[in-house]
Amino acid sequence: MINIFLTSSVNYVARDIPKYLEKSPQKLKLLFVDTAAEIEQEDLQWVSDDRNSLTKAGFQVSDYTFTGKNKDQIKKRLEEIDVLFVLGGNQFYLLKQMQRSDCFDIIRDFVKSGR
């Protein structure tokens, strides 16, 4: 089963996500990709709020960035997790970093695999 959740702020809905999953969030390793927020200049409390809400929902959260990573590094990291969470922010910066790492097909395969 493929699950994709789109939200402008996971902080408000994280507690509801587990009811749509086949496994308990306590059994799921979530990769928190904050690349798009790296160049934000404003108050970044929303980053902490989103991360904390996923932890409170029960996920095993690990921080990650695509910046400075190559395709093989990203592929290896995705093999170790169950859930990929991509934080909002500057989507053009995120796109640039993903293009540099050439990881689009890896992420597409990750999603298609049902993770």
Phi and psi in radians as a Rosetta constraint file:
Dihedral C 1 N 2 CA 2 C 2 CIRCULARHARMONIC -1.803 0.35
Dihedral N 2 CA 2 C 2 N 3 CIRCULARHARMONIC 2.168 0.35
Dihedral C 2 N 3 CA 3 C 3 CIRCULARHARMONIC -2.073 0.35
Dihedral N 3 CA 3 C 3 N 4 CIRCULARHARMONIC 2.160 0.35
Dihedral C 3 N 4 CA 4 C 4 CIRCULARHARMONIC -2.232 0.35
Dihedral N 4 CA 4 C 4 N 5 CIRCULARHARMONIC 2.165 0.35
Dihedral C 4 N 5 CA 5 C 5 CIRCULARHARMONIC -1.937 0.35
Dihedral N 5 CA 5 C 5 N 6 CIRCULARHARMONIC 2.190 0.35
Dihedral C 5 N 6 CA 6 C 6 CIRCULARHARMONIC -2.001 0.35
Dihedral N 6 CA 6 C 6 N 7 CIRCULARHARMONIC 2.231 0.35
Dihedral C 6 N 7 CA 7 C 7 CIRCULARHARMONIC -2.659 0.35
Dihedral N 7 CA 7 C 7 N 8 CIRCULARHARMONIC 2.648 0.35
Dihedral C 7 N 8 CA 8 C 8 CIRCULARHARMONIC -1.434 0.35
Dihedral N 8 CA 8 C 8 N 9 CIRCULARHARMONIC -0.376 0.35
Dihedral C 8 N 9 CA 9 C 9 CIRCULARHARMONIC -2.654 0.35
Dihedral N 9 CA 9 C 9 N 10 CIRCULARHARMONIC 1.832 0.35
Dihedral C 9 N 10 CA 10 C 10 CIRCULARHARMONIC -1.154 0.35
Dihedral N 10 CA 10 C 10 N 11 CIRCULARHARMONIC -0.330 0.35
Dihedral C 10 N 11 CA 11 C 11 CIRCULARHARMONIC -0.925 0.35
Dihedral N 11 CA 11 C 11 N 12 CIRCULARHARMONIC -0.602 0.35
Dihedral C 11 N 12 CA 12 C 12 CIRCULARHARMONIC -1.513 0.35
Dihedral N 12 CA 12 C 12 N 13 CIRCULARHARMONIC -0.274 0.35
Dihedral C 12 N 13 CA 13 C 13 CIRCULARHARMONIC -2.214 0.35
Dihedral N 13 CA 13 C 13 N 14 CIRCULARHARMONIC -0.040 0.35
Dihedral C 13 N 14 CA 14 C 14 CIRCULARHARMONIC -0.975 0.35
Dihedral N 14 CA 14 C 14 N 15 CIRCULARHARMONIC -0.665 0.35
Dihedral C 14 N 15 CA 15 C 15 CIRCULARHARMONIC -1.155 0.35
Dihedral N 15 CA 15 C 15 N 16 CIRCULARHARMONIC -0.367 0.35
Dihedral C 15 N 16 CA 16 C 16 CIRCULARHARMONIC -1.553 0.35
Dihedral N 16 CA 16 C 16 N 17 CIRCULARHARMONIC -0.354 0.35
Dihedral C 16 N 17 CA 17 C 17 CIRCULARHARMONIC -1.054 0.35
Dihedral N 17 CA 17 C 17 N 18 CIRCULARHARMONIC -0.746 0.35
Dihedral C 17 N 18 CA 18 C 18 CIRCULARHARMONIC -0.964 0.35
Dihedral N 18 CA 18 C 18 N 19 CIRCULARHARMONIC -0.503 0.35
Dihedral C 18 N 19 CA 19 C 19 CIRCULARHARMONIC -1.225 0.35
Dihedral N 19 CA 19 C 19 N 20 CIRCULARHARMONIC -0.201 0.35
Dihedral C 19 N 20 CA 20 C 20 CIRCULARHARMONIC -1.755 0.35
Dihedral N 20 CA 20 C 20 N 21 CIRCULARHARMONIC -0.009 0.35
Dihedral C 20 N 21 CA 21 C 21 CIRCULARHARMONIC -1.752 0.35
Dihedral N 21 CA 21 C 21 N 22 CIRCULARHARMONIC 2.652 0.35
Dihedral C 21 N 22 CA 22 C 22 CIRCULARHARMONIC -1.362 0.35
Dihedral N 22 CA 22 C 22 N 23 CIRCULARHARMONIC -0.427 0.35
Dihedral C 22 N 23 CA 23 C 23 CIRCULARHARMONIC -2.056 0.35
Dihedral N 23 CA 23 C 23 N 24 CIRCULARHARMONIC 2.758 0.35
Dihedral C 23 N 24 CA 24 C 24 CIRCULARHARMONIC -1.165 0.35
Dihedral N 24 CA 24 C 24 N 25 CIRCULARHARMONIC 2.465 0.35
Dihedral C 24 N 25 CA 25 C 25 CIRCULARHARMONIC -1.062 0.35
Dihedral N 25 CA 25 C 25 N 26 CIRCULARHARMONIC -0.421 0.35
Dihedral C 25 N 26 CA 26 C 26 CIRCULARHARMONIC -1.126 0.35
Dihedral N 26 CA 26 C 26 N 27 CIRCULARHARMONIC -0.354 0.35
Dihedral C 26 N 27 CA 27 C 27 CIRCULARHARMONIC -1.710 0.35
Dihedral N 27 CA 27 C 27 N 28 CIRCULARHARMONIC 0.076 0.35
Dihedral C 27 N 28 CA 28 C 28 CIRCULARHARMONIC -1.998 0.35
Dihedral N 28 CA 28 C 28 N 29 CIRCULARHARMONIC 2.265 0.35
Dihedral C 28 N 29 CA 29 C 29 CIRCULARHARMONIC -1.586 0.35
Dihedral N 29 CA 29 C 29 N 30 CIRCULARHARMONIC 2.098 0.35
Dihedral C 29 N 30 CA 30 C 30 CIRCULARHARMONIC -1.906 0.35
Dihedral N 30 CA 30 C 30 N 31 CIRCULARHARMONIC 2.275 0.35
Dihedral C 30 N 31 CA 31 C 31 CIRCULARHARMONIC -1.709 0.35
Dihedral N 31 CA 31 C 31 N 32 CIRCULARHARMONIC 2.035 0.35
Dihedral C 31 N 32 CA 32 C 32 CIRCULARHARMONIC -1.648 0.35
Dihedral N 32 CA 32 C 32 N 33 CIRCULARHARMONIC 1.718 0.35
Dihedral C 32 N 33 CA 33 C 33 CIRCULARHARMONIC -1.590 0.35
Dihedral N 33 CA 33 C 33 N 34 CIRCULARHARMONIC 1.933 0.35
Dihedral C 33 N 34 CA 34 C 34 CIRCULARHARMONIC -1.853 0.35
Dihedral N 34 CA 34 C 34 N 35 CIRCULARHARMONIC 0.383 0.35
Dihedral C 34 N 35 CA 35 C 35 CIRCULARHARMONIC -0.932 0.35
Dihedral N 35 CA 35 C 35 N 36 CIRCULARHARMONIC -0.789 0.35
Dihedral C 35 N 36 CA 36 C 36 CIRCULARHARMONIC -1.144 0.35
Dihedral N 36 CA 36 C 36 N 37 CIRCULARHARMONIC -0.330 0.35
Dihedral C 36 N 37 CA 37 C 37 CIRCULARHARMONIC -1.648 0.35
Dihedral N 37 CA 37 C 37 N 38 CIRCULARHARMONIC -0.091 0.35
Dihedral C 37 N 38 CA 38 C 38 CIRCULARHARMONIC -1.055 0.35
Dihedral N 38 CA 38 C 38 N 39 CIRCULARHARMONIC -0.564 0.35
Dihedral C 38 N 39 CA 39 C 39 CIRCULARHARMONIC -1.832 0.35
Dihedral N 39 CA 39 C 39 N 40 CIRCULARHARMONIC 0.094 0.35
Dihedral C 39 N 40 CA 40 C 40 CIRCULARHARMONIC -1.159 0.35
Dihedral N 40 CA 40 C 40 N 41 CIRCULARHARMONIC 2.415 0.35
Dihedral C 40 N 41 CA 41 C 41 CIRCULARHARMONIC -1.801 0.35
Dihedral N 41 CA 41 C 41 N 42 CIRCULARHARMONIC -0.222 0.35
Dihedral C 41 N 42 CA 42 C 42 CIRCULARHARMONIC -1.447 0.35
Dihedral N 42 CA 42 C 42 N 43 CIRCULARHARMONIC -3.055 0.35
Dihedral C 42 N 43 CA 43 C 43 CIRCULARHARMONIC -1.074 0.35
Dihedral N 43 CA 43 C 43 N 44 CIRCULARHARMONIC 2.205 0.35
Dihedral C 43 N 44 CA 44 C 44 CIRCULARHARMONIC -1.787 0.35
Dihedral N 44 CA 44 C 44 N 45 CIRCULARHARMONIC 0.457 0.35
Dihedral C 44 N 45 CA 45 C 45 CIRCULARHARMONIC -1.017 0.35
Dihedral N 45 CA 45 C 45 N 46 CIRCULARHARMONIC -0.575 0.35
Dihedral C 45 N 46 CA 46 C 46 CIRCULARHARMONIC -1.087 0.35
Dihedral N 46 CA 46 C 46 N 47 CIRCULARHARMONIC -0.514 0.35
Dihedral C 46 N 47 CA 47 C 47 CIRCULARHARMONIC -1.154 0.35
Dihedral N 47 CA 47 C 47 N 48 CIRCULARHARMONIC -0.852 0.35
Dihedral C 47 N 48 CA 48 C 48 CIRCULARHARMONIC -1.094 0.35
Dihedral N 48 CA 48 C 48 N 49 CIRCULARHARMONIC -0.718 0.35
Dihedral C 48 N 49 CA 49 C 49 CIRCULARHARMONIC -1.062 0.35
Dihedral N 49 CA 49 C 49 N 50 CIRCULARHARMONIC -0.787 0.35
Dihedral C 49 N 50 CA 50 C 50 CIRCULARHARMONIC -1.135 0.35
Dihedral N 50 CA 50 C 50 N 51 CIRCULARHARMONIC -0.793 0.35
Dihedral C 50 N 51 CA 51 C 51 CIRCULARHARMONIC -1.078 0.35
Dihedral N 51 CA 51 C 51 N 52 CIRCULARHARMONIC -0.811 0.35
Dihedral C 51 N 52 CA 52 C 52 CIRCULARHARMONIC -1.116 0.35
Dihedral N 52 CA 52 C 52 N 53 CIRCULARHARMONIC -0.631 0.35
Dihedral C 52 N 53 CA 53 C 53 CIRCULARHARMONIC -1.161 0.35
Dihedral N 53 CA 53 C 53 N 54 CIRCULARHARMONIC -0.600 0.35
Dihedral C 53 N 54 CA 54 C 54 CIRCULARHARMONIC -1.245 0.35
Dihedral N 54 CA 54 C 54 N 55 CIRCULARHARMONIC -0.640 0.35
Dihedral C 54 N 55 CA 55 C 55 CIRCULARHARMONIC -1.142 0.35
Dihedral N 55 CA 55 C 55 N 56 CIRCULARHARMONIC -0.781 0.35
Dihedral C 55 N 56 CA 56 C 56 CIRCULARHARMONIC -1.107 0.35
Dihedral N 56 CA 56 C 56 N 57 CIRCULARHARMONIC -0.523 0.35
Dihedral C 56 N 57 CA 57 C 57 CIRCULARHARMONIC -1.275 0.35
Dihedral N 57 CA 57 C 57 N 58 CIRCULARHARMONIC -0.204 0.35
Dihedral C 57 N 58 CA 58 C 58 CIRCULARHARMONIC 1.936 0.35
Dihedral N 58 CA 58 C 58 N 59 CIRCULARHARMONIC -0.092 0.35
Dihedral C 58 N 59 CA 59 C 59 CIRCULARHARMONIC -1.215 0.35
Dihedral N 59 CA 59 C 59 N 60 CIRCULARHARMONIC 2.603 0.35
Dihedral C 59 N 60 CA 60 C 60 CIRCULARHARMONIC -1.512 0.35
Dihedral N 60 CA 60 C 60 N 61 CIRCULARHARMONIC 1.772 0.35
Dihedral C 60 N 61 CA 61 C 61 CIRCULARHARMONIC -1.689 0.35
Dihedral N 61 CA 61 C 61 N 62 CIRCULARHARMONIC 2.299 0.35
Dihedral C 61 N 62 CA 62 C 62 CIRCULARHARMONIC -2.201 0.35
Dihedral N 62 CA 62 C 62 N 63 CIRCULARHARMONIC 2.421 0.35
Dihedral C 62 N 63 CA 63 C 63 CIRCULARHARMONIC -1.462 0.35
Dihedral N 63 CA 63 C 63 N 64 CIRCULARHARMONIC 2.594 0.35
Dihedral C 63 N 64 CA 64 C 64 CIRCULARHARMONIC -2.767 0.35
Dihedral N 64 CA 64 C 64 N 65 CIRCULARHARMONIC 2.733 0.35
Dihedral C 64 N 65 CA 65 C 65 CIRCULARHARMONIC -2.406 0.35
Dihedral N 65 CA 65 C 65 N 66 CIRCULARHARMONIC 2.614 0.35
Dihedral C 65 N 66 CA 66 C 66 CIRCULARHARMONIC -1.470 0.35
Dihedral N 66 CA 66 C 66 N 67 CIRCULARHARMONIC -0.290 0.35
Dihedral C 66 N 67 CA 67 C 67 CIRCULARHARMONIC -1.056 0.35
Dihedral N 67 CA 67 C 67 N 68 CIRCULARHARMONIC 2.208 0.35
Dihedral C 67 N 68 CA 68 C 68 CIRCULARHARMONIC 1.352 0.35
Dihedral N 68 CA 68 C 68 N 69 CIRCULARHARMONIC 0.085 0.35
Dihedral C 68 N 69 CA 69 C 69 CIRCULARHARMONIC -1.755 0.35
Dihedral N 69 CA 69 C 69 N 70 CIRCULARHARMONIC 2.633 0.35
Dihedral C 69 N 70 CA 70 C 70 CIRCULARHARMONIC -1.794 0.35
Dihedral N 70 CA 70 C 70 N 71 CIRCULARHARMONIC 3.041 0.35
Dihedral C 70 N 71 CA 71 C 71 CIRCULARHARMONIC -0.995 0.35
Dihedral N 71 CA 71 C 71 N 72 CIRCULARHARMONIC -0.773 0.35
Dihedral C 71 N 72 CA 72 C 72 CIRCULARHARMONIC -1.144 0.35
Dihedral N 72 CA 72 C 72 N 73 CIRCULARHARMONIC -0.682 0.35
Dihedral C 72 N 73 CA 73 C 73 CIRCULARHARMONIC -1.116 0.35
Dihedral N 73 CA 73 C 73 N 74 CIRCULARHARMONIC -0.737 0.35
Dihedral C 73 N 74 CA 74 C 74 CIRCULARHARMONIC -1.190 0.35
Dihedral N 74 CA 74 C 74 N 75 CIRCULARHARMONIC -0.740 0.35
Dihedral C 74 N 75 CA 75 C 75 CIRCULARHARMONIC -1.043 0.35
Dihedral N 75 CA 75 C 75 N 76 CIRCULARHARMONIC -0.800 0.35
Dihedral C 75 N 76 CA 76 C 76 CIRCULARHARMONIC -1.061 0.35
Dihedral N 76 CA 76 C 76 N 77 CIRCULARHARMONIC -0.742 0.35
Dihedral C 76 N 77 CA 77 C 77 CIRCULARHARMONIC -1.160 0.35
Dihedral N 77 CA 77 C 77 N 78 CIRCULARHARMONIC -0.707 0.35
Dihedral C 77 N 78 CA 78 C 78 CIRCULARHARMONIC -1.159 0.35
Dihedral N 78 CA 78 C 78 N 79 CIRCULARHARMONIC -0.476 0.35
Dihedral C 78 N 79 CA 79 C 79 CIRCULARHARMONIC -1.174 0.35
Dihedral N 79 CA 79 C 79 N 80 CIRCULARHARMONIC -0.333 0.35
Dihedral C 79 N 80 CA 80 C 80 CIRCULARHARMONIC -1.639 0.35
Dihedral N 80 CA 80 C 80 N 81 CIRCULARHARMONIC -0.062 0.35
Dihedral C 80 N 81 CA 81 C 81 CIRCULARHARMONIC -2.158 0.35
Dihedral N 81 CA 81 C 81 N 82 CIRCULARHARMONIC 2.966 0.35
Dihedral C 81 N 82 CA 82 C 82 CIRCULARHARMONIC -1.935 0.35
Dihedral N 82 CA 82 C 82 N 83 CIRCULARHARMONIC -0.550 0.35
Dihedral C 82 N 83 CA 83 C 83 CIRCULARHARMONIC -2.272 0.35
Dihedral N 83 CA 83 C 83 N 84 CIRCULARHARMONIC 2.356 0.35
Dihedral C 83 N 84 CA 84 C 84 CIRCULARHARMONIC -1.938 0.35
Dihedral N 84 CA 84 C 84 N 85 CIRCULARHARMONIC 2.109 0.35
Dihedral C 84 N 85 CA 85 C 85 CIRCULARHARMONIC -2.012 0.35
Dihedral N 85 CA 85 C 85 N 86 CIRCULARHARMONIC 2.104 0.35
Dihedral C 85 N 86 CA 86 C 86 CIRCULARHARMONIC -1.902 0.35
Dihedral N 86 CA 86 C 86 N 87 CIRCULARHARMONIC 1.955 0.35
Dihedral C 86 N 87 CA 87 C 87 CIRCULARHARMONIC -1.230 0.35
Dihedral N 87 CA 87 C 87 N 88 CIRCULARHARMONIC 2.632 0.35
Dihedral C 87 N 88 CA 88 C 88 CIRCULARHARMONIC -1.327 0.35
Dihedral N 88 CA 88 C 88 N 89 CIRCULARHARMONIC -3.031 0.35
Dihedral C 88 N 89 CA 89 C 89 CIRCULARHARMONIC 2.409 0.35
Dihedral N 89 CA 89 C 89 N 90 CIRCULARHARMONIC -2.334 0.35
Dihedral C 89 N 90 CA 90 C 90 CIRCULARHARMONIC -1.514 0.35
Dihedral N 90 CA 90 C 90 N 91 CIRCULARHARMONIC 1.725 0.35
Dihedral C 90 N 91 CA 91 C 91 CIRCULARHARMONIC -1.193 0.35
Dihedral N 91 CA 91 C 91 N 92 CIRCULARHARMONIC -0.442 0.35
Dihedral C 91 N 92 CA 92 C 92 CIRCULARHARMONIC -1.215 0.35
Dihedral N 92 CA 92 C 92 N 93 CIRCULARHARMONIC -0.662 0.35
Dihedral C 92 N 93 CA 93 C 93 CIRCULARHARMONIC -1.152 0.35
Dihedral N 93 CA 93 C 93 N 94 CIRCULARHARMONIC -0.764 0.35
Dihedral C 93 N 94 CA 94 C 94 CIRCULARHARMONIC -1.008 0.35
Dihedral N 94 CA 94 C 94 N 95 CIRCULARHARMONIC -0.835 0.35
Dihedral C 94 N 95 CA 95 C 95 CIRCULARHARMONIC -1.027 0.35
Dihedral N 95 CA 95 C 95 N 96 CIRCULARHARMONIC -0.760 0.35
Dihedral C 95 N 96 CA 96 C 96 CIRCULARHARMONIC -1.055 0.35
Dihedral N 96 CA 96 C 96 N 97 CIRCULARHARMONIC -0.780 0.35
Dihedral C 96 N 97 CA 97 C 97 CIRCULARHARMONIC -1.186 0.35
Dihedral N 97 CA 97 C 97 N 98 CIRCULARHARMONIC -0.633 0.35
Dihedral C 97 N 98 CA 98 C 98 CIRCULARHARMONIC -1.205 0.35
Dihedral N 98 CA 98 C 98 N 99 CIRCULARHARMONIC -0.652 0.35
Dihedral C 98 N 99 CA 99 C 99 CIRCULARHARMONIC -1.124 0.35
Dihedral N 99 CA 99 C 99 N 100 CIRCULARHARMONIC -0.729 0.35
Dihedral C 99 N 100 CA 100 C 100 CIRCULARHARMONIC -1.078 0.35
Dihedral N 100 CA 100 C 100 N 101 CIRCULARHARMONIC -0.653 0.35
Dihedral C 100 N 101 CA 101 C 101 CIRCULARHARMONIC -1.533 0.35
Dihedral N 101 CA 101 C 101 N 102 CIRCULARHARMONIC -0.199 0.35
Dihedral C 101 N 102 CA 102 C 102 CIRCULARHARMONIC 0.956 0.35
Dihedral N 102 CA 102 C 102 N 103 CIRCULARHARMONIC 0.855 0.35
Dihedral C 102 N 103 CA 103 C 103 CIRCULARHARMONIC -1.838 0.35
Dihedral N 103 CA 103 C 103 N 104 CIRCULARHARMONIC 0.140 0.35
Dihedral C 103 N 104 CA 104 C 104 CIRCULARHARMONIC -1.027 0.35
Dihedral N 104 CA 104 C 104 N 105 CIRCULARHARMONIC -0.790 0.35
Dihedral C 104 N 105 CA 105 C 105 CIRCULARHARMONIC -1.176 0.35
Dihedral N 105 CA 105 C 105 N 106 CIRCULARHARMONIC -0.566 0.35
Dihedral C 105 N 106 CA 106 C 106 CIRCULARHARMONIC -1.154 0.35
Dihedral N 106 CA 106 C 106 N 107 CIRCULARHARMONIC -0.753 0.35
Dihedral C 106 N 107 CA 107 C 107 CIRCULARHARMONIC -1.195 0.35
Dihedral N 107 CA 107 C 107 N 108 CIRCULARHARMONIC -0.726 0.35
Dihedral C 107 N 108 CA 108 C 108 CIRCULARHARMONIC -1.037 0.35
Dihedral N 108 CA 108 C 108 N 109 CIRCULARHARMONIC -0.781 0.35
Dihedral C 108 N 109 CA 109 C 109 CIRCULARHARMONIC -1.124 0.35
Dihedral N 109 CA 109 C 109 N 110 CIRCULARHARMONIC -0.665 0.35
Dihedral C 109 N 110 CA 110 C 110 CIRCULARHARMONIC -1.029 0.35
Dihedral N 110 CA 110 C 110 N 111 CIRCULARHARMONIC -0.821 0.35
Dihedral C 110 N 111 CA 111 C 111 CIRCULARHARMONIC -1.163 0.35
Dihedral N 111 CA 111 C 111 N 112 CIRCULARHARMONIC -0.786 0.35
Dihedral C 111 N 112 CA 112 C 112 CIRCULARHARMONIC -1.084 0.35
Dihedral N 112 CA 112 C 112 N 113 CIRCULARHARMONIC -0.452 0.35
Dihedral C 112 N 113 CA 113 C 113 CIRCULARHARMONIC -1.319 0.35
Dihedral N 113 CA 113 C 113 N 114 CIRCULARHARMONIC -0.090 0.35
Dihedral C 113 N 114 CA 114 C 114 CIRCULARHARMONIC 1.573 0.35
Dihedral N 114 CA 114 C 114 N 115 CIRCULARHARMONIC 0.177 0.35
